[in-house]
Amino acid sequence: MSRRLAVLGFGKLGTVISQLATKAGYEVFVAGSGEPEKIALSVSVLAPGAIALPARDAIARADMVILALPLSKHRNLPADALAEKLVIDAMNYWWEVDGHDEQLSNPSTSSSELVQEFLSESRVVKALSHMGYHHLLDEAKAPGSPDRKAIAIAGDDPTDLDKVVQLVDDLGFDPLIIGRLASGRKLEPGQPAFGANVDKENLKQLVA
Ligand SMILES: NC(=O)c1ccc[n+]([C@@H]2O[C@H](COP(=O)([O-])OP(=O)(O)OC[C@H]3O[C@@H](n4cnc5c(N)ncnc54)[C@H](OP(=O)(O)O)[C@@H]3O)[C@@H](O)[C@H]2O)c1
């Protein structure tokens, strides 16, 4: 099973995911929007063990890539470098950050399908998007712990879903597959599951 993770975006979410993943024994490669030197010190302090690299190098070294940057910035991603990669889309459309964007706010499609369209050669799975970063940080627990919280996953390929299930479990959460990539719509801002910090049974009800 894959143990090499690239995290694109070292803000609130990317920092917490990098922390959880390094603690879980993953090799973690982190990239921000600029040169790695800009974030190297923060990475070494906030996610010891993770390595700051240029985005293309982080992607090349990883089996799975997590997108933890503002959604509107996905158009700056190096799609060629991400070809053939399993890409985990943790992003949400948030107009205060992303601006008013007609394409991203179009209710006829999920934002993850738009990301998949842009990264046409990658395999996109949506996950780690609905829970606030502070809850991700505070609620990570070993499998079987009482009141373990759940993270929803939406994707099209069963093998990729298996890999993301394993990752979510390793990070400290019960994985819940909710359907194909288009089902990621149920996790977006404004939907009942957005912000959910609940166990698996309750999460099932929120996405029903
Ligand atoms: N915060 C949460 O609780 C939470 C929870 C679930 C999902 N999310 C989603 O996760 C994404 C990130 O949220 P956040 O709260 O972590 O935002 P944030 O704190 O503002 O961090 C975003 C980071 O992305 C970086 N970035 C921008 N363009 C990039 C690029 N092309 N390549 C790599 N990194 C890039 C930014 O770096 P620069 O400053 O250098 O531009 C910044 O460090 C959003 O889509 C959000 O909806 C957030």
The ligand as a Gaussian input file, in Angstrom:
#p B3LYP/6-31G(d) Opt

LIG

0 1
 N       -9.463000      25.105000       6.604000
 C      -10.235000      24.023000       6.734000
 O      -10.696000      23.701000       7.844000
 C      -10.525000      23.158000       5.542000
 C      -11.130000      21.908000       5.754000
 C      -11.425000      21.098000       4.649000
 C      -11.110000      21.554000       3.368000
 N      -10.537000      22.780000       3.201000
 C      -10.204000      23.214000       1.849000
 O       -8.804000      23.083000       1.702000
 C       -8.294000      24.114000       0.847000
 C       -7.234000      24.898000       1.615000
 O       -7.855000      25.515000       2.743000
 P       -6.985000      26.156000       3.903000
 O       -7.964000      26.582000       4.927000
 O       -5.854000      25.274000       4.254000
 O       -6.439000      27.453000       3.160000
 P       -5.185000      28.344000       3.540000
 O       -4.901000      28.230000       4.988000
 O       -5.447000      29.679000       2.945000
 O       -3.997000      27.629000       2.757000
 C       -3.979000      27.501000       1.370000
 C       -2.539000      27.291000       0.959000
 O       -2.506000      26.933000      -0.419000
 C       -1.318000      27.495000      -0.946000
 N       -1.373000      27.562000      -2.402000
 C       -1.972000      28.481000      -3.207000
 N       -1.774000      28.165000      -4.501000
 C       -1.040000      27.035000      -4.509000
 C       -0.498000      26.215000      -5.538000
 N       -0.689000      26.498000      -6.836000
 N        0.237000      25.126000      -5.184000
 C        0.436000      24.813000      -3.887000
 N       -0.052000      25.560000      -2.853000
 C       -0.777000      26.645000      -3.177000
 C       -1.231000      28.841000      -0.278000
 O        0.092000      29.296000      -0.320000
 P        0.413000      30.863000      -0.562000
 O        0.018000      31.536000       0.707000
 O        1.864000      30.852000      -0.832000
 O       -0.434000      31.304000      -1.729000
 C       -1.677000      28.511000       1.152000
 O       -0.593000      28.178000       1.983000
 C       -9.510000      24.968000       0.445000
 O       -9.973000      24.554000      -0.805000
 C      -10.524000      24.666000       1.541000
 O      -11.853000      24.814000       1.103000
 C      -10.234000      23.573000       4.247000

